[in-house]
């Protein structure tokens, strides 16, 4: 990968405006956060690795599908591919086993063990296999009697299970919910304390926040941090669709001012797995996911089959300039600029980096959809249906599609089927988010609903120019613009930079630096 242009340290005030945007909105959050630091010295930068759930789910039929069932052979193969494909060298160190590894018909307690038919060598031997190849060993449990797939979990057995994880050589624990929300405060604290007392450094990924609502401004993030959580799943599970990816981006944009002060070394907001290389997004959409996850300082944990990743996707995942933004040691989370919303057809996101640099994504969410009437409802826009289910009708698309077709008074009498039909009939609907009771929200996308492709302009017609004003980032004078994907300096510019023809669902991903050009050098403000 091409290197970034050199620059002297601490030479720019660039990016101060990003922090200023959140100042008023998060006074209360910052006040409660002051003095709260990570409980341990782990996860100094967002974790990177690979996880099985997105592709392999709970496939346990090794007789019919030996190469893709949840077994030690699958994880050994993925470990080998992590090394062979160059991912390990790039920083993707973790191999994370998700649900369904346990023996299903034994209790959660002292006899708790891996399924002996699918993991005949045992978990310690599997962890040793990963470690000898330079990878780290990630495992899964839940703060409930059973996992979400119905396997024995860790409620009431936190200390014993943490000791066992340490004996097996586990380096990273994903701890899901799947049960009574009222137990989570006690259970997640107990697991955090048990992991810290286990005698081994084990990164702690908590799903606690994902089960306690969609409003990030009322979640007790300082409790998560003081419970030892190094990262946490905030919101809906990702699905392998653009609508799902886009809805997660919207959620982080809507709550960025709340989330940003509470992310940093040792404790990160997790947007969920990367679906790059899983053959469900276009290449431009894959670039956008990586750009937004990096600007948001989210863990980069791949949810693909490493044996089947296309070369074009592999090159994106291994891009050292992108990884450098995600892993930047300053540890500040970026945000969507305040003058944009989830209904904005184009958006600018930015993150302060070390040396005074700023990473910027110029995001073309909706192409020329600004000509459409998106409705007056704010995004996120939640509605309750007649069966008690709640839906978020923006769902990564262009505004609230339900209110474009129905009155507020009619929505409480609607069924989920009617919502699905309304989405299929609306060209700007990319899907919607559903929440049932206290469970985690999930996304229903156009493809999963069987909707026809919307009659929109062609991709070339939906490409747009997007301009960023350096003053909006508190960058003044000459600014060097570096294209992260192309790996080259585009030039030195005054006042503004315009990315030309950003594709629909795409994002120009740039690194901006204060520049000292030779006298008399005057670069144009727009690259053609």
One Martini backbone bead per residue (centre of mass of N, CA, C, O) as a GRO file, in nm:
protein
  528
    1UNK     BB    1   0.098   0.034   0.018
    2UNK     BB    2   0.065   0.352   0.023
    3UNK     BB    3   0.188   0.618   0.170
    4UNK     BB    4   0.165   0.871   0.371
    5UNK     BB    5   0.223   1.177   0.399
    6UNK     BB    6   0.428   1.360   0.554
    7UNK     BB    7   0.423   1.496   0.901
    8UNK     BB    8   0.425   1.692   1.153
    9UNK     BB    9   0.370   1.706   1.470
   10UNK     BB   10   0.138   1.905   1.608
   11UNK     BB   11   0.029   2.116   1.341
   12UNK     BB   12  -0.294   2.099   1.407
   13UNK     BB   13  -0.647   2.201   1.444
   14UNK     BB   14  -0.779   1.983   1.303
   15UNK     BB   15  -1.118   1.891   1.400
   16UNK     BB   16  -1.244   2.059   1.638
   17UNK     BB   17  -1.540   2.074   1.532
   18UNK     BB   18  -1.628   1.789   1.596
   19UNK     BB   19  -1.624   1.820   1.901
   20UNK     BB   20  -1.807   2.076   1.917
   21UNK     BB   21  -2.078   1.957   1.817
   22UNK     BB   22  -2.120   1.781   2.099
   23UNK     BB   23  -2.101   1.959   2.355
   24UNK     BB   24  -2.397   2.028   2.428
   25UNK     BB   25  -2.534   1.734   2.400
   26UNK     BB   26  -2.298   1.601   2.627
   27UNK     BB   27  -2.269   1.713   2.915
   28UNK     BB   28  -2.389   1.487   3.089
   29UNK     BB   29  -2.215   1.254   2.983
   30UNK     BB   30  -1.938   1.378   3.050
   31UNK     BB   31  -1.980   1.419   3.352
   32UNK     BB   32  -2.010   1.103   3.405
   33UNK     BB   33  -1.726   1.027   3.254
   34UNK     BB   34  -1.542   1.155   3.427
   35UNK     BB   35  -1.286   0.928   3.525
   36UNK     BB   36  -1.361   0.715   3.307
   37UNK     BB   37  -1.203   0.412   3.254
   38UNK     BB   38  -1.065   0.152   3.177
   39UNK     BB   39  -1.028  -0.146   3.366
   40UNK     BB   40  -0.816  -0.209   3.148
   41UNK     BB   41  -0.543  -0.273   2.893
   42UNK     BB   42  -0.739  -0.337   2.672
   43UNK     BB   43  -0.823  -0.233   2.369
   44UNK     BB   44  -0.664   0.027   2.252
   45UNK     BB   45  -0.791  -0.080   1.997
   46UNK     BB   46  -0.986  -0.193   1.775
   47UNK     BB   47  -1.087  -0.485   1.706
   48UNK     BB   48  -0.960  -0.765   1.507
   49UNK     BB   49  -1.119  -1.004   1.264
   50UNK     BB   50  -1.312  -1.313   1.293
   51UNK     BB   51  -1.656  -1.439   1.231
   52UNK     BB   52  -1.910  -1.692   1.194
   53UNK     BB   53  -2.219  -1.610   1.196
   54UNK     BB   54  -2.307  -1.473   0.922
   55UNK     BB   55  -2.255  -1.750   0.754
   56UNK     BB   56  -2.283  -2.019   0.967
   57UNK     BB   57  -2.418  -1.994   1.226
   58UNK     BB   58  -2.600  -2.314   1.318
   59UNK     BB   59  -2.425  -2.532   1.167
   60UNK     BB   60  -2.433  -2.896   1.268
   61UNK     BB   61  -2.420  -3.063   0.988
   62UNK     BB   62  -2.148  -3.270   0.921
   63UNK     BB   63  -2.260  -3.478   0.716
   64UNK     BB   64  -2.360  -3.261   0.489
   65UNK     BB   65  -2.142  -3.008   0.601
   66UNK     BB   66  -1.823  -3.027   0.675
   67UNK     BB   67  -1.702  -2.736   0.573
   68UNK     BB   68  -1.959  -2.552   0.742
   69UNK     BB   69  -1.957  -2.648   1.019
   70UNK     BB   70  -1.957  -2.635   1.361
   71UNK     BB   71  -1.607  -2.672   1.395
   72UNK     BB   72  -1.274  -2.734   1.411
   73UNK     BB   73  -1.233  -2.732   1.100
   74UNK     BB   74  -1.336  -2.454   1.038
   75UNK     BB   75  -1.135  -2.295   1.230
   76UNK     BB   76  -0.879  -2.399   1.103
   77UNK     BB   77  -0.930  -2.296   0.817
   78UNK     BB   78  -0.960  -1.994   0.892
   79UNK     BB   79  -0.682  -1.966   1.014
   80UNK     BB   80  -0.524  -2.030   0.759
   81UNK     BB   81  -0.652  -1.796   0.588
   82UNK     BB   82  -0.559  -1.561   0.762
   83UNK     BB   83  -0.262  -1.612   0.688
   84UNK     BB   84  -0.261  -1.655   0.373
   85UNK     BB   85  -0.428  -1.371   0.307
   86UNK     BB   86  -0.291  -1.137   0.513
   87UNK     BB   87  -0.465  -1.058   0.767
   88UNK     BB   88  -0.280  -1.093   1.007
   89UNK     BB   89  -0.066  -0.883   0.920
   90UNK     BB   90  -0.290  -0.642   0.911
   91UNK     BB   91  -0.462  -0.721   1.214
   92UNK     BB   92  -0.638  -0.987   1.188
   93UNK     BB   93  -0.631  -1.198   1.469
   94UNK     BB   94  -0.918  -1.307   1.514
   95UNK     BB   95  -1.090  -1.612   1.614
   96UNK     BB   96  -1.450  -1.633   1.625
   97UNK     BB   97  -1.662  -1.805   1.817
   98UNK     BB   98  -1.984  -1.880   1.825
   99UNK     BB   99  -2.249  -2.027   1.841
  100UNK     BB  100  -2.290  -2.389   1.897
  101UNK     BB  101  -2.032  -2.537   2.051
  102UNK     BB  102  -2.194  -2.683   2.246
  103UNK     BB  103  -2.325  -2.908   2.442
  104UNK     BB  104  -2.670  -2.939   2.457
  105UNK     BB  105  -2.730  -3.187   2.692
  106UNK     BB  106  -2.588  -3.000   2.905
  107UNK     BB  107  -2.504  -2.827   3.153
  108UNK     BB  108  -2.366  -2.513   3.255
  109UNK     BB  109  -2.169  -2.603   3.451
  110UNK     BB  110  -1.905  -2.802   3.525
  111UNK     BB  111  -1.984  -2.985   3.254
  112UNK     BB  112  -1.915  -2.785   3.058
  113UNK     BB  113  -1.895  -2.827   2.692
  114UNK     BB  114  -1.797  -2.931   2.408
  115UNK     BB  115  -1.869  -3.082   2.131
  116UNK     BB  116  -1.728  -3.398   2.074
  117UNK     BB  117  -1.789  -3.434   1.763
  118UNK     BB  118  -1.698  -3.130   1.662
  119UNK     BB  119  -1.466  -3.123   1.921
  120UNK     BB  120  -1.247  -3.367   1.979
  121UNK     BB  121  -0.984  -3.195   2.086
  122UNK     BB  122  -1.077  -2.944   2.199
  123UNK     BB  123  -1.035  -2.611   2.299
  124UNK     BB  124  -0.734  -2.598   2.364
  125UNK     BB  125  -0.630  -2.715   2.097
  126UNK     BB  126  -0.757  -2.496   1.921
  127UNK     BB  127  -0.613  -2.256   2.051
  128UNK     BB  128  -0.326  -2.358   1.989
  129UNK     BB  129  -0.353  -2.348   1.684
  130UNK     BB  130  -0.388  -2.045   1.669
  131UNK     BB  131  -0.132  -1.952   1.826
  132UNK     BB  132   0.088  -2.087   1.637
  133UNK     BB  133  -0.026  -1.874   1.396
  134UNK     BB  134  -0.094  -1.582   1.557
  135UNK     BB  135  -0.366  -1.615   1.674
  136UNK     BB  136  -0.671  -1.558   1.826
  137UNK     BB  137  -0.917  -1.655   2.086
  138UNK     BB  138  -1.263  -1.675   2.030
  139UNK     BB  139  -1.567  -1.661   2.229
  140UNK     BB  140  -1.897  -1.786   2.346
  141UNK     BB  141  -2.174  -1.643   2.534
  142UNK     BB  142  -2.428  -1.600   2.801
  143UNK     BB  143  -2.664  -1.402   3.010
  144UNK     BB  144  -2.803  -1.705   3.040
  145UNK     BB  145  -2.919  -2.019   3.031
  146UNK     BB  146  -2.938  -1.959   2.720
  147UNK     BB  147  -2.879  -1.919   2.419
  148UNK     BB  148  -3.013  -1.804   2.126
  149UNK     BB  149  -2.988  -2.126   2.020
  150UNK     BB  150  -3.014  -2.322   2.293
  151UNK     BB  151  -2.755  -2.317   2.469
  152UNK     BB  152  -2.551  -2.339   2.711
  153UNK     BB  153  -2.480  -2.106   2.968
  154UNK     BB  154  -2.372  -1.845   3.233
  155UNK     BB  155  -2.580  -1.828   3.440
  156UNK     BB  156  -2.421  -1.839   3.759
  157UNK     BB  157  -2.114  -1.925   3.605
  158UNK     BB  158  -1.889  -1.713   3.571
  159UNK     BB  159  -1.640  -1.808   3.730
  160UNK     BB  160  -1.609  -2.094   3.610
  161UNK     BB  161  -1.600  -2.010   3.309
  162UNK     BB  162  -1.359  -1.817   3.319
  163UNK     BB  163  -1.158  -2.028   3.408
  164UNK     BB  164  -1.192  -2.205   3.156
  165UNK     BB  165  -1.113  -2.002   2.943
  166UNK     BB  166  -0.824  -1.971   3.048
  167UNK     BB  167  -0.742  -2.271   3.017
  168UNK     BB  168  -0.797  -2.260   2.694
  169UNK     BB  169  -0.688  -1.963   2.584
  170UNK     BB  170  -0.862  -1.725   2.588
  171UNK     BB  171  -0.888  -1.372   2.444
  172UNK     BB  172  -1.211  -1.360   2.365
  173UNK     BB  173  -1.539  -1.240   2.473
  174UNK     BB  174  -1.864  -1.311   2.376
  175UNK     BB  175  -2.152  -1.163   2.545
  176UNK     BB  176  -2.465  -1.233   2.554
  177UNK     BB  177  -2.798  -1.254   2.620
  178UNK     BB  178  -3.116  -1.410   2.581
  179UNK     BB  179  -3.279  -1.289   2.834
  180UNK     BB  180  -3.312  -1.138   3.128
  181UNK     BB  181  -3.262  -0.805   3.162
  182UNK     BB  182  -3.249  -0.786   3.481
  183UNK     BB  183  -2.962  -0.952   3.492
  184UNK     BB  184  -2.735  -0.791   3.345
  185UNK     BB  185  -2.601  -0.617   3.557
  186UNK     BB  186  -2.503  -0.857   3.724
  187UNK     BB  187  -2.381  -1.048   3.504
  188UNK     BB  188  -2.173  -0.860   3.359
  189UNK     BB  189  -2.017  -0.794   3.613
  190UNK     BB  190  -1.941  -1.085   3.689
  191UNK     BB  191  -1.786  -1.150   3.428
  192UNK     BB  192  -1.577  -0.924   3.441
  193UNK     BB  193  -1.453  -1.010   3.714
  194UNK     BB  194  -1.383  -1.303   3.629
  195UNK     BB  195  -1.191  -1.239   3.397
  196UNK     BB  196  -0.989  -1.067   3.571
  197UNK     BB  197  -0.950  -1.332   3.779
  198UNK     BB  198  -0.835  -1.571   3.576
  199UNK     BB  199  -0.518  -1.504   3.473
  200UNK     BB  200  -0.624  -1.368   3.197
  201UNK     BB  201  -0.625  -1.195   2.906
  202UNK     BB  202  -0.968  -1.084   2.833
  203UNK     BB  203  -1.164  -0.980   2.610
  204UNK     BB  204  -1.476  -0.778   2.644
  205UNK     BB  205  -1.787  -0.855   2.487
  206UNK     BB  206  -2.090  -0.673   2.495
  207UNK     BB  207  -2.463  -0.699   2.457
  208UNK     BB  208  -2.629  -0.528   2.652
  209UNK     BB  209  -2.722  -0.263   2.485
  210UNK     BB  210  -2.900  -0.423   2.264
  211UNK     BB  211  -3.140  -0.489   2.502
  212UNK     BB  212  -3.207  -0.156   2.599
  213UNK     BB  213  -3.259  -0.022   2.331
  214UNK     BB  214  -3.233   0.264   2.095
  215UNK     BB  215  -3.154   0.481   2.311
  216UNK     BB  216  -2.837   0.601   2.370
  217UNK     BB  217  -2.889   0.841   2.588
  218UNK     BB  218  -2.986   0.608   2.829
  219UNK     BB  219  -2.731   0.454   2.850
  220UNK     BB  220  -2.493   0.291   3.080
  221UNK     BB  221  -2.177   0.324   2.988
  222UNK     BB  222  -2.018   0.339   3.255
  223UNK     BB  223  -2.103   0.055   3.342
  224UNK     BB  224  -1.973  -0.101   3.118
  225UNK     BB  225  -1.686  -0.010   3.179
  226UNK     BB  226  -1.688  -0.093   3.495
  227UNK     BB  227  -1.743  -0.405   3.396
  228UNK     BB  228  -1.506  -0.444   3.154
  229UNK     BB  229  -1.588  -0.345   2.885
  230UNK     BB  230  -1.432  -0.316   2.556
  231UNK     BB  231  -1.705  -0.385   2.412
  232UNK     BB  232  -2.021  -0.314   2.224
  233UNK     BB  233  -2.340  -0.389   2.141
  234UNK     BB  234  -2.595  -0.158   2.053
  235UNK     BB  235  -2.768  -0.305   1.816
  236UNK     BB  236  -2.839  -0.431   1.537
  237UNK     BB  237  -2.815  -0.686   1.347
  238UNK     BB  238  -2.646  -0.781   1.088
  239UNK     BB  239  -2.698  -0.794   0.742
  240UNK     BB  240  -2.658  -0.908   0.397
  241UNK     BB  241  -2.728  -0.581   0.339
  242UNK     BB  242  -2.761  -0.257   0.259
  243UNK     BB  243  -2.991  -0.174   0.449
  244UNK     BB  244  -2.845  -0.260   0.708
  245UNK     BB  245  -2.592  -0.090   0.684
  246UNK     BB  246  -2.742   0.184   0.653
  247UNK     BB  247  -2.894   0.175   0.929
  248UNK     BB  248  -2.639   0.181   1.103
  249UNK     BB  249  -2.530   0.446   1.003
  250UNK     BB  250  -2.773   0.611   1.092
  251UNK     BB  251  -2.755   0.552   1.395
  252UNK     BB  252  -2.474   0.679   1.436
  253UNK     BB  253  -2.557   0.956   1.333
  254UNK     BB  254  -2.793   1.018   1.538
  255UNK     BB  255  -2.578   0.935   1.803
  256UNK     BB  256  -2.289   1.063   1.794
  257UNK     BB  257  -2.288   1.278   2.032
  258UNK     BB  258  -2.317   1.045   2.247
  259UNK     BB  259  -2.092   0.829   2.166
  260UNK     BB  260  -1.809   0.967   2.134
  261UNK     BB  261  -1.725   1.020   2.446
  262UNK     BB  262  -1.750   0.678   2.500
  263UNK     BB  263  -1.503   0.644   2.322
  264UNK     BB  264  -1.199   0.439   2.350
  265UNK     BB  265  -0.948   0.322   2.503
  266UNK     BB  266  -1.102   0.007   2.601
  267UNK     BB  267  -1.383   0.141   2.458
  268UNK     BB  268  -1.628   0.021   2.216
  269UNK     BB  269  -1.829   0.064   1.949
  270UNK     BB  270  -2.035  -0.191   1.788
  271UNK     BB  271  -2.157  -0.234   1.450
  272UNK     BB  272  -2.052  -0.497   1.359
  273UNK     BB  273  -2.000  -0.683   1.104
  274UNK     BB  274  -1.831  -0.751   0.824
  275UNK     BB  275  -1.954  -0.797   0.470
  276UNK     BB  276  -1.694  -0.815   0.338
  277UNK     BB  277  -1.680  -1.083   0.107
  278UNK     BB  278  -2.003  -1.201   0.106
  279UNK     BB  279  -2.164  -1.130  -0.162
  280UNK     BB  280  -2.390  -0.858  -0.095
  281UNK     BB  281  -2.217  -0.628  -0.213
  282UNK     BB  282  -2.088  -0.381  -0.348
  283UNK     BB  283  -1.791  -0.234  -0.378
  284UNK     BB  284  -1.889   0.046  -0.282
  285UNK     BB  285  -2.032  -0.058  -0.025
  286UNK     BB  286  -1.779  -0.175   0.103
  287UNK     BB  287  -1.627   0.090   0.127
  288UNK     BB  288  -1.835   0.225   0.311
  289UNK     BB  289  -1.821   0.039   0.549
  290UNK     BB  290  -1.520   0.081   0.610
  291UNK     BB  291  -1.528   0.387   0.645
  292UNK     BB  292  -1.746   0.403   0.876
  293UNK     BB  293  -1.608   0.214   1.078
  294UNK     BB  294  -1.345   0.383   1.097
  295UNK     BB  295  -1.465   0.658   1.183
  296UNK     BB  296  -1.622   0.501   1.436
  297UNK     BB  297  -1.429   0.303   1.585
  298UNK     BB  298  -1.479   0.013   1.496
  299UNK     BB  299  -1.473  -0.293   1.482
  300UNK     BB  300  -1.289  -0.537   1.266
  301UNK     BB  301  -1.515  -0.798   1.190
  302UNK     BB  302  -1.542  -1.059   1.000
  303UNK     BB  303  -1.835  -1.190   0.786
  304UNK     BB  304  -1.697  -1.453   0.632
  305UNK     BB  305  -1.539  -1.658   0.382
  306UNK     BB  306  -1.203  -1.684   0.346
  307UNK     BB  307  -1.222  -1.890   0.094
  308UNK     BB  308  -1.434  -1.662  -0.081
  309UNK     BB  309  -1.284  -1.403  -0.126
  310UNK     BB  310  -1.258  -1.161  -0.323
  311UNK     BB  311  -0.997  -0.980  -0.436
  312UNK     BB  312  -1.129  -0.699  -0.417
  313UNK     BB  313  -1.207  -0.731  -0.114
  314UNK     BB  314  -0.932  -0.798   0.000
  315UNK     BB  315  -0.799  -0.528  -0.070
  316UNK     BB  316  -0.975  -0.362   0.117
  317UNK     BB  317  -0.915  -0.510   0.390
  318UNK     BB  318  -0.583  -0.452   0.342
  319UNK     BB  319  -0.592  -0.152   0.369
  320UNK     BB  320  -0.369   0.045   0.537
  321UNK     BB  321  -0.514   0.323   0.545
  322UNK     BB  322  -0.777   0.229   0.672
  323UNK     BB  323  -0.658   0.094   0.925
  324UNK     BB  324  -0.520   0.350   1.036
  325UNK     BB  325  -0.782   0.490   1.107
  326UNK     BB  326  -0.908   0.278   1.296
  327UNK     BB  327  -0.615   0.257   1.473
  328UNK     BB  328  -0.591   0.519   1.590
  329UNK     BB  329  -0.434   0.638   1.884
  330UNK     BB  330  -0.626   0.868   1.976
  331UNK     BB  331  -0.938   0.743   1.991
  332UNK     BB  332  -1.143   0.892   1.816
  333UNK     BB  333  -1.463   0.940   1.736
  334UNK     BB  334  -1.662   0.982   1.477
  335UNK     BB  335  -1.888   1.193   1.268
  336UNK     BB  336  -2.157   1.343   1.170
  337UNK     BB  337  -2.232   1.624   1.059
  338UNK     BB  338  -2.466   1.850   1.188
  339UNK     BB  339  -2.594   1.937   0.887
  340UNK     BB  340  -2.684   1.634   0.899
  341UNK     BB  341  -2.892   1.355   0.808
  342UNK     BB  342  -3.061   1.060   0.729
  343UNK     BB  343  -3.209   1.238   0.487
  344UNK     BB  344  -2.953   1.292   0.351
  345UNK     BB  345  -2.828   1.222   0.046
  346UNK     BB  346  -2.577   1.373   0.158
  347UNK     BB  347  -2.261   1.321   0.344
  348UNK     BB  348  -2.050   1.413   0.629
  349UNK     BB  349  -1.765   1.258   0.767
  350UNK     BB  350  -1.558   1.269   1.079
  351UNK     BB  351  -1.206   1.224   1.203
  352UNK     BB  352  -0.986   1.249   1.442
  353UNK     BB  353  -0.631   1.254   1.434
  354UNK     BB  354  -0.329   1.224   1.441
  355UNK     BB  355  -0.137   1.515   1.375
  356UNK     BB  356  -0.419   1.673   1.284
  357UNK     BB  357  -0.582   1.491   1.131
  358UNK     BB  358  -0.851   1.406   0.886
  359UNK     BB  359  -1.114   1.194   0.841
  360UNK     BB  360  -1.313   1.147   0.535
  361UNK     BB  361  -1.663   1.107   0.435
  362UNK     BB  362  -1.827   1.109   0.115
  363UNK     BB  363  -2.173   1.043   0.117
  364UNK     BB  364  -2.389   0.854  -0.112
  365UNK     BB  365  -2.700   0.751  -0.035
  366UNK     BB  366  -2.935   0.880  -0.274
  367UNK     BB  367  -2.843   1.065  -0.475
  368UNK     BB  368  -3.124   1.221  -0.644
  369UNK     BB  369  -3.348   1.203  -0.400
  370UNK     BB  370  -3.398   1.507  -0.331
  371UNK     BB  371  -3.652   1.524  -0.532
  372UNK     BB  372  -3.795   1.384  -0.317
  373UNK     BB  373  -4.039   1.309  -0.087
  374UNK     BB  374  -3.949   1.232   0.259
  375UNK     BB  375  -4.076   1.382   0.469
  376UNK     BB  376  -4.119   1.498   0.821
  377UNK     BB  377  -4.004   1.272   0.962
  378UNK     BB  378  -3.792   1.162   1.167
  379UNK     BB  379  -3.462   1.029   1.211
  380UNK     BB  380  -3.571   0.814   1.376
  381UNK     BB  381  -3.887   0.607   1.305
  382UNK     BB  382  -4.119   0.496   1.531
  383UNK     BB  383  -4.352   0.211   1.544
  384UNK     BB  384  -4.665   0.069   1.647
  385UNK     BB  385  -4.821  -0.221   1.619
  386UNK     BB  386  -5.087  -0.436   1.679
  387UNK     BB  387  -4.871  -0.667   1.807
  388UNK     BB  388  -4.626  -0.466   1.938
  389UNK     BB  389  -4.446  -0.408   1.730
  390UNK     BB  390  -4.147  -0.245   1.629
  391UNK     BB  391  -4.068   0.015   1.389
  392UNK     BB  392  -3.811   0.136   1.164
  393UNK     BB  393  -3.884   0.331   0.871
  394UNK     BB  394  -3.604   0.406   0.753
  395UNK     BB  395  -3.381   0.165   0.736
  396UNK     BB  396  -3.156   0.318   0.530
  397UNK     BB  397  -3.324   0.513   0.378
  398UNK     BB  398  -3.566   0.761   0.254
  399UNK     BB  399  -3.712   0.785   0.506
  400UNK     BB  400  -4.056   0.755   0.592
  401UNK     BB  401  -4.251   0.524   0.429
  402UNK     BB  402  -4.511   0.509   0.598
  403UNK     BB  403  -4.579   0.826   0.600
  404UNK     BB  404  -4.610   0.830   0.281
  405UNK     BB  405  -4.888   0.621   0.302
  406UNK     BB  406  -4.972   0.691   0.604
  407UNK     BB  407  -5.125   0.757   0.879
  408UNK     BB  408  -5.083   0.784   1.213
  409UNK     BB  409  -5.364   0.651   1.284
  410UNK     BB  410  -5.318   0.374   1.110
  411UNK     BB  411  -5.062   0.223   1.225
  412UNK     BB  412  -5.171   0.065   1.490
  413UNK     BB  413  -5.344  -0.134   1.271
  414UNK     BB  414  -5.101  -0.265   1.157
  415UNK     BB  415  -4.916  -0.494   0.984
  416UNK     BB  416  -4.630  -0.643   0.881
  417UNK     BB  417  -4.728  -0.700   0.595
  418UNK     BB  418  -4.796  -0.405   0.522
  419UNK     BB  419  -4.510  -0.299   0.556
  420UNK     BB  420  -4.378  -0.475   0.340
  421UNK     BB  421  -4.550  -0.371   0.102
  422UNK     BB  422  -4.470  -0.070   0.131
  423UNK     BB  423  -4.172  -0.109   0.076
  424UNK     BB  424  -4.194  -0.235  -0.212
  425UNK     BB  425  -4.350   0.038  -0.322
  426UNK     BB  426  -4.079   0.192  -0.232
  427UNK     BB  427  -3.793   0.323  -0.374
  428UNK     BB  428  -3.662   0.429  -0.076
  429UNK     BB  429  -3.675   0.144   0.039
  430UNK     BB  430  -3.435  -0.070   0.228
  431UNK     BB  431  -3.608  -0.110   0.481
  432UNK     BB  432  -3.645  -0.241   0.825
  433UNK     BB  433  -3.688  -0.222   1.176
  434UNK     BB  434  -3.726  -0.481   1.429
  435UNK     BB  435  -3.906  -0.503   1.748
  436UNK     BB  436  -3.933  -0.758   2.009
  437UNK     BB  437  -3.960  -0.647   2.282
  438UNK     BB  438  -3.639  -0.726   2.439
  439UNK     BB  439  -3.508  -0.760   2.183
  440UNK     BB  440  -3.324  -0.743   1.923
  441UNK     BB  441  -3.284  -0.580   1.655
  442UNK     BB  442  -3.398  -0.614   1.309
  443UNK     BB  443  -3.345  -0.654   0.958
  444UNK     BB  444  -3.552  -0.579   0.668
  445UNK     BB  445  -3.495  -0.635   0.341
  446UNK     BB  446  -3.568  -0.629   0.016
  447UNK     BB  447  -3.461  -0.909  -0.061
  448UNK     BB  448  -3.599  -1.070   0.175
  449UNK     BB  449  -3.895  -0.964   0.074
  450UNK     BB  450  -3.907  -0.978  -0.253
  451UNK     BB  451  -3.841  -0.725  -0.393
  452UNK     BB  452  -3.826  -0.528  -0.635
  453UNK     BB  453  -3.653  -0.335  -0.816
  454UNK     BB  454  -3.616  -0.018  -0.822
  455UNK     BB  455  -3.715   0.266  -1.010
  456UNK     BB  456  -3.421   0.397  -1.104
  457UNK     BB  457  -3.166   0.536  -1.173
  458UNK     BB  458  -2.877   0.504  -1.273
  459UNK     BB  459  -2.574   0.489  -1.131
  460UNK     BB  460  -2.451   0.722  -1.297
  461UNK     BB  461  -2.690   0.927  -1.236
  462UNK     BB  462  -2.635   0.893  -0.904
  463UNK     BB  463  -2.393   1.045  -0.929
  464UNK     BB  464  -2.199   1.273  -0.718
  465UNK     BB  465  -2.100   1.574  -0.602
  466UNK     BB  466  -1.873   1.642  -0.316
  467UNK     BB  467  -1.835   1.891  -0.069
  468UNK     BB  468  -1.565   2.018   0.136
  469UNK     BB  469  -1.518   2.228   0.411
  470UNK     BB  470  -1.252   2.306   0.602
  471UNK     BB  471  -1.387   2.492   0.816
  472UNK     BB  472  -1.575   2.259   0.930
  473UNK     BB  473  -1.279   2.135   1.051
  474UNK     BB  474  -1.068   2.350   1.131
  475UNK     BB  475  -0.930   2.412   0.845
  476UNK     BB  476  -0.648   2.606   0.732
  477UNK     BB  477  -0.545   2.668   0.444
  478UNK     BB  478  -0.347   2.435   0.341
  479UNK     BB  479  -0.458   2.112   0.201
  480UNK     BB  480  -0.402   1.779   0.208
  481UNK     BB  481  -0.512   1.517  -0.021
  482UNK     BB  482  -0.593   1.177   0.060
  483UNK     BB  483  -0.643   0.870  -0.098
  484UNK     BB  484  -0.713   0.577   0.047
  485UNK     BB  485  -0.768   0.379  -0.193
  486UNK     BB  486  -0.538   0.487  -0.395
  487UNK     BB  487  -0.274   0.586  -0.240
  488UNK     BB  488  -0.288   0.918  -0.287
  489UNK     BB  489  -0.211   1.235  -0.372
  490UNK     BB  490  -0.427   1.492  -0.502
  491UNK     BB  491  -0.337   1.749  -0.333
  492UNK     BB  492  -0.343   2.106  -0.286
  493UNK     BB  493  -0.583   2.302  -0.092
  494UNK     BB  494  -0.837   2.557  -0.085
  495UNK     BB  495  -1.115   2.541   0.143
  496UNK     BB  496  -1.177   2.305  -0.081
  497UNK     BB  497  -1.331   1.982  -0.175
  498UNK     BB  498  -1.412   1.776  -0.469
  499UNK     BB  499  -1.590   1.495  -0.527
  500UNK     BB  500  -1.627   1.306  -0.809
  501UNK     BB  501  -1.863   1.089  -0.878
  502UNK     BB  502  -2.018   0.960  -0.645
  503UNK     BB  503  -2.153   0.680  -0.586
  504UNK     BB  504  -2.403   0.500  -0.515
  505UNK     BB  505  -2.333   0.417  -0.180
  506UNK     BB  506  -2.084   0.583  -0.170
  507UNK     BB  507  -1.731   0.681  -0.067
  508UNK     BB  508  -1.521   0.920  -0.008
  509UNK     BB  509  -1.183   0.854   0.117
  510UNK     BB  510  -1.009   1.074   0.341
  511UNK     BB  511  -0.695   1.251   0.410
  512UNK     BB  512  -0.625   1.533   0.609
  513UNK     BB  513  -0.364   1.791   0.575
  514UNK     BB  514  -0.143   1.995   0.662
  515UNK     BB  515   0.029   2.232   0.443
  516UNK     BB  516   0.372   2.289   0.293
  517UNK     BB  517   0.423   2.465   0.026
  518UNK     BB  518   0.566   2.600  -0.212
  519UNK     BB  519   0.617   2.887  -0.325
  520UNK     BB  520   0.348   2.964  -0.553
  521UNK     BB  521   0.156   2.733  -0.483
  522UNK     BB  522  -0.155   2.686  -0.670
  523UNK     BB  523  -0.434   2.511  -0.603
  524UNK     BB  524  -0.713   2.390  -0.680
  525UNK     BB  525  -1.037   2.329  -0.532
  526UNK     BB  526  -1.074   2.125  -0.781
  527UNK     BB  527  -1.109   1.806  -0.896
  528UNK     BB  528  -1.119   1.659  -1.237
   0.00000   0.00000   0.00000
